[in-house]
């Protein structure tokens, strides 16, 4: 179930549309209706327009760009993109003015995609995009099985990862939210939407037999820390800013805790940075890098 407490620090209003077999006109009508209600981002499922390829100036992107500009919202629109006779499974991020803000080419296409004509190419970069509501990463379907994609998103500071897919994935996504401490939201051809928070808690699980419309507002300012090396800084911060922030969640077994703003206009992330606190994701990535350097390699050899 969605959290009953309203976002305070940095709210992002997101709409996930999950469906299969809809025409472009039908999808446009739904996007138009939902965007008119107000949102920061609308997400569509993987290859919702079918197996055909189209250029960035093709019908799907033109239509979604017009709607994004009309309602001043970001929109994630996956397509099979044609580039110099090559096929890419591309999630296209459109900004509030209807311009293309960035693209992500699926790093791990599913095996059937290599049998398409032309065959699907393999993506080579995993970008994160700076929007006016937060840092957004994109991932697609079979990527759910491969940690390097999710680690690359974490290394670049992603706060929300949008995962468009042909299938649901379930707790596979939860594992990445737990490991890398960002929100994950899905949009699928199987007509369901899952949303996991920065601690791996399931915030939303919604499905429909037809067009699944899932709305959620996330506080992207919430931040999570390990007890290691932060104790005195945390105590000082909480003492001096008791009216501004609080520990929302104490996770004794993990030795983690979540800090959140008490009121609008206050940023828990900014205050913790001012006090020199290292968030959990930064702590784990730094530890990984420095300990691997001691070993002289990232590779761990199996004892066969």
C-alpha positions in Angstrom: 0.0 0.0 0.0 1.2 3.6 -0.6 2.6 5.5 2.3 0.0 7.6 4.1 2.4 10.3 5.1 2.7 13.1 2.5 6.1 13.8 0.9 7.7 16.9 2.5 11.2 17.5 1.3 11.2 17.1 -2.4 8.0 15.6 -3.8 7.9 14.0 -7.3 4.5 13.2 -8.7 4.7 10.2 -11.0 2.2 8.3 -13.2 3.0 4.8 -14.4 0.9 3.5 -17.3 1.0 -0.3 -17.8 -0.8 -1.8 -20.8 -0.5 -4.0 -23.8 -2.0 -3.9 -27.3 -3.2 -0.3 -27.2 -3.1 1.9 -30.3 -1.2 5.2 -30.4 -4.4 7.1 -30.3 -5.6 5.2 -27.2 -2.3 5.7 -25.4 -2.4 9.4 -26.3 -5.9 9.9 -24.9 -4.8 8.3 -21.5 -1.6 10.3 -21.3 -3.5 13.5 -22.1 -6.1 12.7 -19.4 -3.5 11.8 -16.7 -1.1 14.6 -17.5 -4.0 17.1 -17.2 -4.3 16.1 -13.5 -0.8 17.3 -12.9 2.4 15.3 -12.6 6.2 15.5 -12.9 6.7 12.3 -14.9 4.7 9.8 -16.9 6.2 6.4 -17.6 5.2 4.0 -20.5 6.1 0.3 -20.7 8.8 -1.3 -22.9 8.1 -1.5 -26.7 4.5 -0.6 -26.1 4.2 0.4 -29.7 5.2 -3.0 -31.0 8.2 -4.6 -32.8 8.5 -2.0 -35.5 11.4 0.4 -35.6 11.0 4.2 -35.8 13.3 7.2 -35.8 13.3 9.8 -33.0 11.1 12.0 -35.3 8.7 9.1 -35.7 5.0 9.0 -34.6 5.4 7.8 -31.0 8.0 10.4 -30.0 6.3 13.2 -31.9 3.0 12.5 -30.2 4.5 12.1 -26.7 6.6 15.2 -27.1 3.5 17.2 -27.9 1.7 16.0 -24.8 4.7 16.5 -22.6 4.9 20.2 -23.8 1.1 20.6 -23.5 1.1 19.6 -19.9 4.6 20.6 -18.8 5.6 17.1 -17.7 8.5 14.8 -18.3 7.7 11.5 -20.1 9.6 8.3 -20.5 8.7 6.7 -23.8 10.5 3.4 -24.8 10.6 2.6 -28.5 12.6 0.4 -30.9 14.8 3.1 -32.3 16.2 3.1 -35.8 19.6 4.6 -36.2 21.5 4.1 -39.4 19.7 0.9 -40.1 20.4 -0.4 -36.6 17.8 -1.3 -34.0 18.1 -0.2 -30.4 15.7 -0.8 -27.5 15.7 2.8 -26.3 13.9 4.5 -23.4 13.6 8.2 -24.5 13.2 10.8 -21.8 11.2 13.8 -22.9 11.3 17.1 -20.9 8.6 19.5 -20.0 9.1 21.5 -23.2 8.7 18.4 -25.4 12.4 18.2 -26.2 14.5 15.0 -25.8 16.3 15.2 -22.5 18.2 11.9 -23.0 18.1 8.3 -24.0 19.1 4.9 -22.6 19.8 2.0 -24.9 19.0 -1.3 -23.2 22.3 -2.8 -22.1 21.0 -6.4 -21.9 18.5 -7.2 -24.6 16.6 -10.4 -24.2 17.6 -13.3 -26.4 14.6 -13.1 -28.7 15.5 -9.5 -29.6 18.7 -10.7 -31.4 16.4 -12.6 -33.8 14.5 -9.5 -34.9 15.3 -7.9 -38.3 17.3 -5.9 -37.9 18.7 -7.5 -34.7 18.6 -5.4 -31.5 22.0 -3.8 -30.7 23.5 -3.9 -27.3 23.6 -0.6 -25.3 27.0 0.5 -24.0 26.3 3.3 -21.6 24.1 3.7 -18.5 23.3 7.5 -18.1 21.5 9.3 -15.3 19.5 12.4 -16.1 19.2 15.6 -14.1 15.6 16.7 -14.0 14.0 19.6 -12.1 12.7 17.2 -9.5 15.7 14.9 -9.1 18.2 12.5 -10.7 16.5 9.9 -12.9 17.9 6.7 -14.2 16.4 4.4 -16.8 16.6 0.6 -17.1 14.7 -1.9 -19.2 13.3 -5.4 -18.8 16.1 -8.0 -18.9 18.4 -5.5 -17.2 16.7 -6.5 -14.0 19.0 -9.5 -13.8 22.3 -7.7 -14.1 23.8 -5.8 -11.2 26.3 -3.7 -13.3 23.4 -1.7 -14.7 22.1 -0.8 -11.3 25.5 -0.1 -9.8 26.3 2.3 -12.6 23.1 4.1 -11.9 24.0 4.3 -8.2 27.5 5.6 -9.0 26.0 8.5 -10.8 23.7 9.5 -8.0 20.3 8.2 -9.3 17.5 9.0 -6.9 14.7 7.3 -8.9 15.1 4.5 -11.4 12.3 4.0 -13.9 12.2 0.4 -15.1 10.0 -0.2 -18.2 9.5 -3.9 -19.1 7.6 -6.6 -20.8 7.3 -8.6 -17.5 6.8 -7.8 -13.9 10.1 -8.9 -12.2 8.7 -8.6 -8.6 11.3 -8.9 -5.9 14.1 -8.7 -8.4 13.6 -5.0 -8.3 13.4 -5.0 -4.5 16.9 -6.4 -4.3 18.3 -3.5 -6.3 16.5 -0.9 -4.2 18.0 -2.4 -1.1 21.5 -2.7 -2.5 21.7 0.8 -4.0 19.2 3.0 -2.0 17.1 4.6 -4.7 13.4 4.4 -5.5 12.4 2.0 -8.3 9.2 2.4 -10.2 8.0 0.0 -12.9 5.7 0.2 -16.0 5.0 -3.1 -17.7 3.2 -4.8 -20.6 1.8 -7.2 -17.9 -0.3 -4.3 -16.7 1.2 -3.9 -13.2 3.2 -1.3 -11.3 5.6 -1.8 -8.4 7.3 0.9 -6.4 10.1 0.2 -3.9 11.6 2.8 -1.6 15.2 3.5 -0.6 15.1 0.8 2.0 13.4 -1.8 -0.2 9.9 -1.4 1.2 7.1 -2.0 -1.3 5.2 1.3 -1.5 2.8 0.4 -4.3 1.7 -2.8 -6.0 -1.1 -2.1 -8.5 -2.4 -4.0 -11.4 -5.4 -4.0 -13.8 -6.8 -6.3 -16.5 -6.8 -3.4 -19.0 -5.0 0.0 -18.7 -3.3 0.1 -15.3 -2.9 3.7 -14.1 -0.7 4.0 -11.0 -0.1 7.4 -9.3 2.4 8.0 -6.5 4.2 10.9 -5.0 7.7 10.2 -3.7 9.9 12.3 -1.4 13.2 12.3 -3.1 14.9 14.1 -0.3 14.7 11.2 2.2 18.2 9.9 2.8 19.7 6.7 4.4 22.8 6.2 6.4 24.9 3.5 8.0 25.7 3.9 11.7 29.4 3.6 10.9 31.4 6.9 11.0 28.3 9.0 11.3 27.3 8.7 14.9 28.7 12.0 16.4 27.7 14.0 13.3 24.2 12.6 13.4 23.8 13.5 17.1 25.1 17.1 16.5 22.8 17.5 13.5 19.7 16.3 15.3 20.4 18.5 18.3 21.0 21.6 16.3 18.1 21.0 13.8 15.5 19.2 15.9 12.7 21.4 14.3 13.9 20.7 10.8 14.6 16.9 10.5 14.1 13.7 12.3 15.0 10.0 12.1 12.0 8.5 10.3 13.2 4.9 10.5 15.7 3.1 12.6 16.8 -0.3 11.2 18.7 -1.9 14.0 19.5 -5.2 12.3 21.0 -3.5 9.2 22.5 -0.7 11.3 20.9 1.8 9.0 18.6 4.8 9.5 16.5 7.2 7.4 16.6 10.9 7.9 13.7 13.1 6.7 12.7 16.7 6.7 9.9 17.7 9.1 8.6 20.6 7.0 8.5 22.0 3.5 11.5 24.1 2.5 13.9 22.0 4.5 16.3 19.6 2.8 17.5 16.6 4.9 20.0 15.8 2.2 21.5 19.3 2.2 21.7 19.4 6.0 23.4 16.1 6.3 25.9 17.1 3.7 26.6 20.3 5.6 27.4 18.2 8.7 29.8 16.0 6.7 27.6 12.8 6.9 28.3 10.1 4.3 25.1 8.5 3.0 24.9 4.7 2.9 25.3 4.4 -0.9 28.4 6.6 -0.9 29.8 4.7 2.0 29.4 1.3 0.3 30.7 2.5 -3.1 33.7 4.1 -1.4 34.4 1.0 0.6 34.1 -1.2 -2.5 36.5 1.0 -4.5 39.1 1.3 -1.7 39.2 -2.3 -0.7 39.3 -3.4 -4.3 42.4 -1.2 -4.7 44.0 -3.0 -1.8 43.4 -6.3 -3.6 44.7 -4.8 -6.9 41.6 -5.9 -8.8 37.8 -5.9 -8.7 37.8 -9.6 -9.6 37.3 -12.2 -6.9 38.6 -15.7 -7.9 36.3 -18.6 -7.3 37.9 -21.5 -5.3 37.3 -24.4 -7.7 
